[in-house]
Amino acid sequence: MALAVFKFPNKKVPHGKESLIIALDRINDPGNLGTIIRTCDWFGVSQIICSKDSVDCYNPKVIQSSMGSVARVQIGYIPIEEYIEHSKLKVFATSLKGEPISQLKPPKKGIILFGNEANGVSESLLKKANKEITIPRYTTQTDKPDSLNVATSVGIVLAKFSLVSATNRREKHFL
């Protein structure tokens, strides 16, 4: 058993001035949310918005799997549709039917929507998106996986988007 004590940042609604904002629609698994928070921290994404029916970011499993990143990433629980309507940012929704990210020229700013582990981004949010995007599948096997884990998807998409925004900050290589 371990105990960590640290000051949590003010969890206010993201203001949209950051280069990228991650929006999470109905994420249920605490391990996934913690991993997403940690991945966002790695790629320099400091703002996440979650639908109100997503898992609580203070759930012990979220905190554990975020490995401390929950203290550095601003997370807000708000109606995503309303946030999008008031935002002036371009909205990208992940979808199996979207444009492959390999063909995408990502902007420096925007909102990237990721959906529930079982059902993806809700239809109502898909309608709010400027563009649907997908991670191309390269397997040639006949028995293919039908989806990727949402936390894995966040990492792949942020790697693609960070190639554009990396010019604004100094990269640090760890692999």
MDAnalysis code that builds the backbone (N, CA, C; Angstrom):
import MDAnalysis as mda
import numpy as np

u = mda.Universe.empty(525, n_residues=175, atom_resindex=np.repeat(np.arange(175), 3), trajectory=True)
u.add_TopologyAttr("name", ["N", "CA", "C"] * 175)
u.add_TopologyAttr("resid", np.arange(1, 176))
u.add_TopologyAttr("resname", ["MET", "ALA", "LEU", "ALA", "VAL", "PHE", "LYS", "PHE", "PRO", "ASN", "LYS", "LYS", "VAL", "PRO", "HIS", "GLY", "LYS", "GLU", "SER", "LEU", "ILE", "ILE", "ALA", "LEU", "ASP", "ARG", "ILE", "ASN", "ASP", "PRO", "GLY", "ASN", "LEU", "GLY", "THR", "ILE", "ILE", "ARG", "THR", "CYS", "ASP", "TRP", "PHE", "GLY", "VAL", "SER", "GLN", "ILE", "ILE", "CYS", "SER", "LYS", "ASP", "SER", "VAL", "ASP", "CYS", "TYR", "ASN", "PRO", "LYS", "VAL", "ILE", "GLN", "SER", "SER", "MET", "GLY", "SER", "VAL", "ALA", "ARG", "VAL", "GLN", "ILE", "GLY", "TYR", "ILE", "PRO", "ILE", "GLU", "GLU", "TYR", "ILE", "GLU", "HIS", "SER", "LYS", "LEU", "LYS", "VAL", "PHE", "ALA", "THR", "SER", "LEU", "LYS", "GLY", "GLU", "PRO", "ILE", "SER", "GLN", "LEU", "LYS", "PRO", "PRO", "LYS", "LYS", "GLY", "ILE", "ILE", "LEU", "PHE", "GLY", "ASN", "GLU", "ALA", "ASN", "GLY", "VAL", "SER", "GLU", "SER", "LEU", "LEU", "LYS", "LYS", "ALA", "ASN", "LYS", "GLU", "ILE", "THR", "ILE", "PRO", "ARG", "TYR", "THR", "THR", "GLN", "THR", "ASP", "LYS", "PRO", "ASP", "SER", "LEU", "ASN", "VAL", "ALA", "THR", "SER", "VAL", "GLY", "ILE", "VAL", "LEU", "ALA", "LYS", "PHE", "SER", "LEU", "VAL", "SER", "ALA", "THR", "ASN", "ARG", "ARG", "GLU", "LYS", "HIS", "PHE", "LEU"])
u.atoms.positions = np.array([
    [0.850, -1.177, 0.000],
    [0.000, 0.000, 0.000],
    [0.889, 1.231, 0.000],
    [0.533, 2.179, -0.830],
    [1.292, 3.423, -0.924],
    [0.339, 4.602, -0.817],
    [0.870, 5.714, -0.379],
    [0.079, 6.931, -0.258],
    [0.846, 8.058, -0.935],
    [0.150, 8.773, -1.789],
    [0.763, 9.932, -2.446],
    [-0.031, 11.161, -2.068],
    [0.672, 12.216, -1.729],
    [0.020, 13.468, -1.374],
    [0.579, 14.557, -2.286],
    [-0.306, 15.209, -3.014],
    [0.101, 16.323, -3.850],
    [-1.093, 17.217, -4.098],
    [-0.810, 18.437, -4.506],
    [-1.869, 19.403, -4.749],
    [-2.419, 19.208, -6.161],
    [-3.739, 19.032, -6.252],
    [-4.377, 18.916, -7.553],
    [-4.582, 20.300, -8.140],
    [-4.401, 20.429, -9.455],
    [-4.662, 21.726, -10.079],
    [-6.150, 22.024, -10.066],
    [-6.491, 23.290, -10.211],
    [-7.891, 23.688, -10.325],
    [-8.491, 23.013, -11.542],
    [-9.581, 22.292, -11.394],
    [-10.219, 21.590, -12.505],
    [-11.318, 22.460, -13.088],
    [-10.925, 23.417, -13.912],
    [-11.916, 24.282, -14.531],
    [-12.102, 23.883, -15.991],
    [-13.115, 24.427, -16.616],
    [-13.424, 24.102, -17.999],
    [-12.308, 24.613, -18.901],
    [-11.810, 23.757, -19.803],
    [-10.770, 24.210, -20.723],
    [-11.226, 25.417, -21.525],
    [-10.318, 26.356, -21.750],
    [-10.666, 27.602, -22.421],
    [-10.441, 27.560, -23.921],
    [-9.821, 26.525, -24.451],
    [-9.670, 26.393, -25.890],
    [-8.489, 27.116, -26.493],
    [-7.611, 27.662, -25.668],
    [-6.444, 28.359, -26.200],
    [-5.272, 27.400, -26.417],
    [-5.389, 26.209, -25.882],
    [-4.332, 25.215, -26.054],
    [-4.325, 24.717, -27.494],
    [-3.239, 24.088, -27.884],
    [-3.148, 23.612, -29.255],
    [-4.120, 22.468, -29.520],
    [-4.196, 21.521, -28.622],
    [-5.124, 20.405, -28.785],
    [-5.882, 20.162, -27.490],
    [-7.135, 19.806, -27.639],
    [-7.961, 19.409, -26.502],
    [-8.511, 18.028, -26.825],
    [-8.424, 17.123, -25.880],
    [-8.996, 15.791, -26.040],
    [-10.368, 15.791, -25.388],
    [-11.371, 15.290, -26.111],
    [-12.728, 15.151, -25.577],
    [-13.057, 13.664, -25.521],
    [-13.501, 13.216, -24.359],
    [-13.777, 11.801, -24.134],
    [-15.265, 11.592, -23.886],
    [-15.879, 10.787, -24.733],
    [-17.307, 10.524, -24.690],
    [-17.589, 9.185, -24.015],
    [-18.098, 9.235, -22.794],
    [-18.565, 8.051, -22.068],
    [-17.483, 6.998, -21.834],
    [-16.291, 7.418, -21.440],
    [-15.216, 6.466, -21.140],
    [-15.528, 5.825, -19.793],
    [-15.613, 4.496, -19.775],
    [-16.046, 3.774, -18.574],
    [-14.918, 3.142, -17.772],
    [-13.854, 2.751, -18.423],
    [-12.808, 1.986, -17.756],
    [-11.793, 2.908, -17.086],
    [-11.612, 2.780, -15.765],
    [-10.666, 3.649, -15.056],
    [-9.229, 3.515, -15.565],
    [-8.825, 2.302, -15.907],
    [-7.475, 2.103, -16.432],
    [-7.267, 2.831, -17.749],
    [-8.290, 2.810, -18.594],
    [-8.198, 3.536, -19.864],
    [-8.078, 5.035, -19.631],
    [-8.909, 5.584, -18.744],
    [-8.850, 7.027, -18.500],
    [-7.490, 7.423, -17.937],
    [-6.976, 6.660, -16.991],
    [-5.663, 6.977, -16.432],
    [-4.565, 6.936, -17.480],
    [-4.619, 5.936, -18.347],
    [-3.632, 5.819, -19.418],
    [-3.766, 6.966, -20.413],
    [-4.991, 7.374, -20.718],
    [-5.218, 8.511, -21.613],
    [-4.635, 9.785, -21.005],
    [-4.860, 9.995, -19.718],
    [-4.318, 11.182, -19.039],
    [-2.791, 11.181, -19.124],
    [-2.195, 10.032, -18.855],
    [-0.733, 9.910, -18.909],
    [-0.217, 10.157, -20.327],
    [-0.921, 9.624, -21.327],
    [-0.532, 9.811, -22.725],
    [-0.638, 11.277, -23.129],
    [-1.711, 11.934, -22.711],
    [-1.858, 13.367, -22.998],
    [-0.710, 14.154, -22.381],
    [-0.365, 13.831, -21.155],
    [0.748, 14.495, -20.478],
    [2.045, 14.297, -21.270],
    [2.275, 13.104, -21.756],
    [3.474, 12.783, -22.538],
    [3.567, 13.649, -23.791],
    [2.430, 13.821, -24.477],
    [2.406, 14.570, -25.733],
    [2.169, 16.067, -25.537],
    [2.119, 16.520, -24.300],
    [1.975, 17.950, -24.047],
    [0.561, 18.477, -24.174],
    [-0.415, 17.583, -24.173],
    [-1.822, 18.003, -24.199],
    [-2.240, 18.216, -22.754],
    [-2.563, 19.450, -22.413],
    [-2.814, 19.771, -21.006],
    [-4.290, 19.879, -20.658],
    [-5.176, 19.652, -21.632],
    [-6.609, 19.784, -21.351],
    [-7.398, 18.602, -21.910],
    [-8.225, 18.035, -21.050],
    [-9.133, 16.951, -21.421],
    [-10.520, 17.347, -20.956],
    [-11.514, 17.146, -21.822],
    [-12.896, 17.282, -21.366],
    [-13.548, 15.912, -21.464],
    [-14.322, 15.591, -20.452],
    [-15.014, 14.306, -20.378],
    [-16.510, 14.548, -20.309],
    [-17.259, 13.657, -20.951],
    [-18.707, 13.722, -20.774],
    [-18.999, 13.405, -19.311],
    [-20.115, 13.914, -18.833],
    [-20.441, 13.747, -17.412],
    [-20.638, 12.286, -17.020],
    [-20.893, 11.417, -18.010],
    [-21.084, 10.001, -17.700],
    [-19.810, 9.176, -17.914],
    [-18.663, 9.835, -17.936],
    [-17.374, 9.136, -17.967],
    [-16.937, 8.832, -16.538],
    [-16.006, 7.900, -16.403],
    [-15.484, 7.527, -15.091],
    [-14.833, 8.751, -14.427],
    [-14.897, 8.806, -13.105],
    [-14.348, 9.914, -12.321],
    [-12.817, 9.891, -12.363],
    [-12.214, 11.026, -12.659],
    [-10.750, 11.095, -12.746],
    [-10.077, 10.923, -11.378],
    [-10.845, 10.962, -10.297],
    [-10.283, 10.736, -8.962],
    [-10.481, 9.301, -8.482],
    [-10.990, 8.444, -9.350],
    [-11.091, 7.024, -9.043],
    [-9.666, 6.512, -8.779],
    [-9.461, 5.705, -7.729],
    [-8.102, 5.239, -7.406],
    [-7.380, 4.556, -8.572],
    [-8.110, 3.797, -9.397],
    [-7.469, 3.134, -10.540],
    [-7.047, 4.139, -11.608],
    [-7.813, 5.220, -11.764],
    [-7.435, 6.276, -12.708],
    [-6.148, 6.936, -12.228],
    [-6.113, 7.290, -10.956],
    [-4.937, 7.957, -10.392],
    [-3.710, 7.065, -10.518],
    [-3.870, 5.779, -10.194],
    [-2.748, 4.853, -10.276],
    [-2.240, 4.720, -11.711],
    [-3.134, 4.515, -12.669],
    [-2.692, 4.301, -14.052],
    [-2.218, 5.587, -14.725],
    [-2.576, 6.742, -14.169],
    [-2.068, 8.004, -14.736],
    [-0.628, 8.264, -14.297],
    [-0.161, 7.553, -13.287],
    [1.216, 7.680, -12.793],
    [1.583, 9.123, -12.450],
    [0.626, 9.847, -11.865],
    [0.877, 11.222, -11.436],
    [0.462, 12.280, -12.441],
    [0.175, 11.871, -13.667],
    [-0.200, 12.848, -14.698],
    [-1.519, 13.538, -14.397],
    [-2.358, 12.914, -13.587],
    [-3.639, 13.527, -13.228],
    [-3.426, 14.861, -12.505],
    [-2.260, 15.052, -11.928],
    [-1.961, 16.309, -11.238],
    [-1.484, 17.401, -12.197],
    [-1.144, 17.025, -13.428],
    [-0.613, 18.007, -14.382],
    [-1.554, 18.316, -15.542],
    [-2.542, 17.478, -15.762],
    [-3.466, 17.653, -16.884],
    [-4.792, 18.173, -16.353],
    [-5.291, 19.221, -16.963],
    [-6.571, 19.813, -16.554],
    [-7.704, 18.969, -17.137],
    [-8.625, 18.526, -16.279],
    [-9.729, 17.666, -16.698],
    [-11.034, 18.300, -16.251],
    [-11.953, 18.446, -17.182],
    [-13.264, 19.011, -16.868],
    [-14.373, 18.071, -17.306],
    [-15.428, 17.999, -16.520],
    [-16.603, 17.182, -16.845],
    [-17.727, 18.121, -17.235],
    [-17.995, 18.184, -18.513],
    [-18.988, 19.118, -19.046],
    [-19.728, 18.464, -20.208],
    [-20.883, 19.015, -20.589],
    [-21.553, 18.518, -21.797],
    [-20.689, 18.850, -23.026],
    [-20.167, 17.834, -23.674],
    [-19.242, 18.042, -24.789],
    [-19.916, 18.778, -25.945],
    [-21.167, 18.453, -26.235],
    [-21.874, 19.111, -27.347],
    [-21.920, 20.623, -27.151],
    [-22.236, 21.052, -25.940],
    [-22.287, 22.492, -25.654],
    [-20.903, 23.128, -25.788],
    [-19.888, 22.437, -25.311],
    [-18.527, 22.964, -25.405],
    [-18.130, 23.159, -26.869],
    [-18.439, 22.160, -27.697],
    [-18.109, 22.246, -29.126],
    [-18.829, 23.416, -29.774],
    [-20.107, 23.593, -29.437],
    [-20.900, 24.672, -30.028],
    [-20.317, 26.051, -29.719],
    [-19.711, 26.203, -28.550],
    [-19.150, 27.498, -28.155],
    [-17.674, 27.645, -28.538],
    [-17.080, 26.561, -28.965],
    [-15.663, 26.588, -29.331],
    [-15.518, 27.021, -30.786],
    [-14.418, 27.644, -31.081],
    [-14.116, 28.030, -32.459],
    [-13.095, 27.065, -33.079],
    [-12.841, 25.971, -32.389],
    [-11.846, 25.011, -32.852],
    [-12.460, 23.974, -33.793],
    [-11.646, 23.458, -34.697],
    [-12.065, 22.381, -35.587],
    [-12.170, 21.097, -34.763],
    [-13.192, 20.291, -35.056],
    [-13.465, 19.080, -34.278],
    [-13.223, 17.845, -35.142],
    [-12.393, 16.944, -34.633],
    [-12.092, 15.673, -35.289],
    [-12.663, 14.556, -34.420],
    [-13.486, 13.694, -35.011],
    [-14.063, 12.574, -34.266],
    [-13.458, 11.275, -34.774],
    [-13.010, 10.434, -33.865],
    [-12.483, 9.137, -34.270],
    [-13.646, 8.216, -34.607],
    [-13.488, 7.496, -35.704],
    [-14.560, 6.643, -36.210],
    [-13.947, 5.601, -37.138],
    [-14.546, 4.431, -37.203],
    [-14.050, 3.408, -38.126],
    [-14.278, 3.806, -39.581],
    [-15.164, 4.771, -39.820],
    [-15.497, 5.190, -41.186],
    [-14.792, 6.483, -41.599],
    [-13.869, 6.959, -40.806],
    [-13.256, 8.253, -41.072],
    [-12.129, 8.224, -42.084],
    [-11.566, 9.405, -42.332],
    [-10.398, 9.546, -43.204],
    [-9.177, 9.010, -42.458],
    [-8.365, 8.178, -43.103],
    [-7.174, 7.648, -42.428],
    [-6.250, 8.783, -41.964],
    [-5.774, 8.691, -40.739],
    [-4.894, 9.745, -40.221],
    [-3.593, 9.812, -41.007],
    [-3.255, 8.730, -41.691],
    [-2.043, 8.736, -42.517],
    [-2.176, 9.700, -43.695],
    [-3.405, 10.038, -44.089],
    [-3.651, 10.961, -45.204],
    [-4.035, 12.360, -44.719],
    [-4.073, 12.540, -43.423],
    [-4.552, 13.783, -42.828],
    [-3.407, 14.765, -42.609],
    [-3.679, 16.016, -42.884],
    [-2.747, 17.079, -42.505],
    [-3.362, 17.753, -41.278],
    [-2.969, 17.309, -40.081],
    [-3.609, 17.829, -38.871],
    [-3.271, 19.290, -38.625],
    [-4.235, 20.034, -38.107],
    [-3.965, 21.423, -37.750],
    [-3.207, 21.496, -36.426],
    [-2.731, 22.677, -36.085],
    [-2.030, 22.864, -34.815],
    [-2.991, 22.936, -33.642],
    [-4.242, 23.308, -33.922],
    [-5.247, 23.424, -32.863],
    [-6.482, 22.628, -33.247],
    [-7.194, 22.156, -32.240],
    [-8.430, 21.438, -32.511],
    [-8.873, 20.621, -31.316],
    [-10.044, 20.041, -31.467],
    [-10.600, 19.123, -30.474],
    [-10.632, 17.750, -31.127],
    [-10.102, 16.752, -30.432],
    [-10.154, 15.384, -30.939],
    [-11.076, 14.588, -30.032],
    [-12.136, 14.027, -30.613],
    [-13.136, 13.252, -29.872],
    [-12.799, 11.769, -29.909],
    [-12.836, 11.138, -28.751],
    [-12.679, 9.690, -28.647],
    [-13.897, 9.161, -27.911],
    [-14.381, 8.001, -28.344],
    [-15.617, 7.486, -27.779],
    [-15.452, 6.309, -26.852],
    [-16.567, 5.933, -26.324],
    [-16.735, 4.810, -25.415],
    [-16.082, 3.541, -25.964],
    [-15.543, 2.731, -25.059],
    [-14.823, 1.519, -25.428],
    [-15.664, 0.571, -26.288],
    [-16.948, 0.476, -26.026],
    [-17.796, -0.477, -26.752],
    [-18.490, 0.130, -27.966],
    [-18.851, 1.411, -27.889],
    [-19.704, 1.996, -28.926],
    [-19.092, 3.150, -29.699],
    [-17.920, 3.602, -29.336],
    [-17.306, 4.724, -30.041],
    [-17.959, 6.048, -29.690],
    [-17.724, 7.036, -30.534],
    [-18.292, 8.372, -30.338],
    [-19.787, 8.312, -30.648],
    [-20.588, 8.941, -29.806],
    [-22.045, 8.928, -29.998],
    [-22.427, 9.623, -31.303],
    [-23.554, 9.224, -31.869],
    [-24.046, 9.811, -33.126],
    [-24.230, 11.321, -33.001],
    [-24.741, 11.770, -31.857],
    [-24.975, 13.212, -31.693],
    [-23.670, 13.998, -31.740],
    [-22.588, 13.435, -31.210],
    [-21.289, 14.115, -31.271],
    [-20.651, 13.986, -32.650],
    [-20.859, 12.849, -33.310],
    [-20.327, 12.694, -34.669],
    [-20.873, 13.782, -35.590],
    [-22.135, 14.152, -35.376],
    [-22.761, 15.193, -36.200],
    [-22.124, 16.563, -35.971],
    [-21.515, 16.764, -34.824],
    [-20.877, 18.049, -34.491],
    [-19.449, 18.145, -35.044],
    [-18.902, 17.019, -35.475],
    [-17.509, 16.996, -35.932],
    [-17.363, 17.605, -37.321],
    [-16.250, 18.296, -37.526],
    [-15.907, 18.797, -38.856],
    [-15.381, 17.678, -39.745],
    [-14.740, 16.696, -39.113],
    [-14.150, 15.593, -39.869],
    [-14.071, 14.352, -38.991],
    [-14.379, 13.194, -39.604],
    [-14.176, 11.917, -38.933],
    [-12.826, 11.369, -39.382],
    [-12.074, 10.836, -38.420],
    [-10.751, 10.287, -38.718],
    [-10.667, 8.863, -38.196],
    [-9.776, 8.080, -38.795],
    [-9.591, 6.701, -38.361],
    [-8.111, 6.341, -38.396],
    [-7.758, 5.334, -37.639],
    [-6.408, 4.776, -37.665],
    [-6.453, 3.624, -38.662],
    [-5.653, 3.678, -39.729],
    [-5.710, 2.615, -40.730],
    [-5.304, 1.264, -40.145],
    [-5.941, 0.248, -40.644],
    [-5.645, -1.129, -40.242],
    [-4.752, -1.738, -41.318],
    [-3.624, -2.293, -40.945],
    [-2.668, -2.809, -41.920],
    [-2.599, -4.328, -41.963],
    [-3.348, -5.002, -41.160],
    [-3.290, -6.455, -41.150],
    [-3.910, -7.027, -42.421],
    [-3.367, -8.147, -42.873],
    [-3.923, -8.825, -44.045],
    [-4.653, -10.099, -43.643],
    [-4.725, -10.367, -42.368],
    [-5.397, -11.572, -41.890],
    [-6.895, -11.471, -42.136],
    [-7.521, -12.614, -42.373],
    [-8.971, -12.604, -42.593],
    [-9.731, -12.393, -41.290],
    [-9.179, -12.879, -40.198],
    [-9.820, -12.702, -38.890],
    [-9.180, -11.492, -38.213],
    [-9.640, -10.283, -38.570],
    [-9.030, -9.032, -38.125],
    [-9.662, -8.533, -36.829],
    [-8.892, -7.804, -36.019],
    [-9.523, -7.149, -34.866],
    [-10.488, -6.081, -35.369],
    [-11.582, -5.887, -34.652],
    [-12.584, -4.918, -35.113],
    [-12.358, -3.516, -34.568],
    [-11.458, -3.373, -33.594],
    [-11.211, -2.045, -33.033],
    [-9.906, -2.051, -32.247],
    [-9.502, -0.857, -31.834],
    [-8.353, -0.689, -30.946],
    [-8.842, -0.220, -29.585],
    [-8.079, -0.501, -28.563],
    [-8.347, 0.038, -27.242],
    [-8.323, 1.560, -27.328],
    [-9.231, 2.227, -26.627],
    [-9.342, 3.689, -26.725],
    [-8.065, 4.396, -26.273],
    [-7.414, 3.893, -25.245],
    [-6.172, 4.526, -24.785],
    [-5.063, 4.374, -25.828],
    [-5.012, 3.221, -26.478],
    [-4.051, 3.005, -27.557],
    [-4.329, 3.961, -28.708],
    [-5.604, 4.121, -29.036],
    [-6.004, 5.032, -30.118],
    [-5.581, 6.467, -29.826],
    [-5.753, 6.896, -28.585],
    [-5.340, 8.255, -28.210],
    [-3.846, 8.431, -28.473],
    [-3.049, 7.450, -28.088],
    [-1.606, 7.540, -28.300],
    [-1.229, 7.638, -29.768],
    [-1.861, 6.823, -30.602],
    [-1.551, 6.829, -32.033],
    [-1.962, 8.153, -32.670],
    [-3.162, 8.613, -32.363],
    [-3.650, 9.867, -32.950],
    [-2.814, 11.054, -32.465],
    [-2.492, 11.085, -31.179],
    [-1.673, 12.194, -30.677],
    [-0.273, 12.183, -31.282],
    [0.264, 11.004, -31.561],
    [1.570, 10.944, -32.220],
    [1.492, 11.607, -33.593],
    [0.420, 11.360, -34.324],
    [0.233, 11.979, -35.643],
    [0.046, 13.491, -35.513],
    [-0.825, 13.913, -34.606],
    [-1.091, 15.344, -34.438],
    [0.121, 16.072, -33.869],
    [0.918, 15.401, -33.056],
    [2.058, 16.078, -32.432],
    [3.163, 16.370, -33.432],
    [3.184, 15.680, -34.548],
    [4.178, 15.982, -35.577],
    [4.005, 17.405, -36.084],
    [2.765, 17.880, -36.101],
    [2.474, 19.241, -36.544],
    [2.815, 20.236, -35.452],
    [2.388, 19.950, -34.224],
    [2.577, 20.920, -33.147],
    [3.976, 20.870, -32.538],
    [4.780, 19.865, -32.907],
    [6.133, 19.750, -32.345],
    [7.019, 20.920, -32.741],
    [6.684, 21.578, -33.825],
    [7.487, 22.731, -34.237],
    [7.361, 23.879, -33.246],
    [6.304, 23.842, -32.413],
    [6.083, 24.904, -31.432],
    [6.790, 24.639, -30.105],
    [7.357, 23.470, -29.943],
    [8.024, 23.157, -28.681],
    [9.214, 22.234, -28.955],
    [10.091, 22.180, -28.029],
    [11.281, 21.348, -28.174],
    [10.935, 19.898, -27.862],
    [11.304, 19.008, -28.757],
    [11.036, 17.588, -28.551],
    [12.092, 16.976, -27.647],
    [11.674, 15.999, -26.854],
    [12.594, 15.230, -26.028],
    [12.396, 13.769, -26.394],
    [13.459, 13.090, -26.732],
    [13.372, 11.699, -27.170],
    [13.747, 10.771, -26.018],
    [12.913, 9.752, -25.805],
    [13.167, 8.819, -24.711],
    [13.241, 7.376, -25.179],
    [13.094, 7.122, -26.466],
    [13.149, 5.740, -26.953],
    [14.381, 5.512, -27.779],
])
